[in-house]
Amino acid sequence: MFKINTHLFTAEGPSAVTKLASLGPGVFLDLKFHDIPSVVGGAVRSAVALPGVRLVNLHALAGTAAMAAAAEAGKSGGGGAARPKVIAVTILTSHDAASLRRVGIDSRIPQQVRRLALLARQAGLDGVVASPHEVRAIRRACGPEFLIVVPGVRPAALSVSGRKDDQARTATPAETIRAGADYLVIGRPITAAPGPVAAVRAILEEMAAAAP
C-alpha cells in the first residue's frame, strides 16, 4: 500500500488519495484522528468512502467511545474482505518512557500498549499500530486475526549505523516480521535513501529471509 499521512493530505486533500489509488496497490490513510466520538466517526466514514482506501486509523487515546464510533463508521465502506480496516494507534514510536511520563502516563510502554490494544479489540476495531517492541505481546493478547501495523522499521544497515531519525523504538524488517507483524510501515529508509529503488530491493530481501 501507499501511505498518505497528514503532510500530503493537508497539502493535496482527497485528490492525493484518488491519484495514488489509481496506481493499484491501495492506500493506508494515516491521519490518526483524535477527537470526540461523533467527529471521529464522521471522519472515518468520509475516509472509507474514498477510492482505494484499505486502512484508516485513529488514536486509541481518543477513548473507547471514539474507537467504537470509528469501528461502526468503518462498516459504511462496504462488507467482506474488501471493507477498509480501521485500526488504532497505541503509543507513537517517537515516545520513550521519559516522554510519556512528561505527559502524565506513568505506565510502562509495553503494558500501556497492550491495554490500548485490548480496548481497541473490545471496541470492534480491526487492529492497532504499535512499535516492533510490542508486537509479540499484542499478538499473544489479541489473537492471530488482529491486525498489527508496525512503523519504526529500520533496515539492518541503518540499525548498525544507529540511525533512528525521530523514532525511539525500532527494529529491522526481519525482526519485525518474526515478532508477528502483519504490515510494515517503511518511509524514510526509502525516501531519504540515495538510491530508493536499491533501498526497496534490500528491504524486500530482508523480508524474504524472515518469511517462514
Secondary structure, DSSP 8 states (H G I E B T S, - for coil): -EEEEHHHHHHHTHHHHHHHHTTSS-EEEEEEE-S-HHHHHHHHHHHHTSTTEEEEEEEGGG-HHHHHHHHHHHGGG-SGGGS-EEEEE-S-TT--HHHHHHTT--S-HHHHHHHHHHHHHHTT-SEEE--GGGHHHHHHHH-TTSEEEE--B--HHHHHHT--TT-SS-B-HHHHHHHT-SEE---HHHHTSSSHHHHHHHHHHHHHHH--
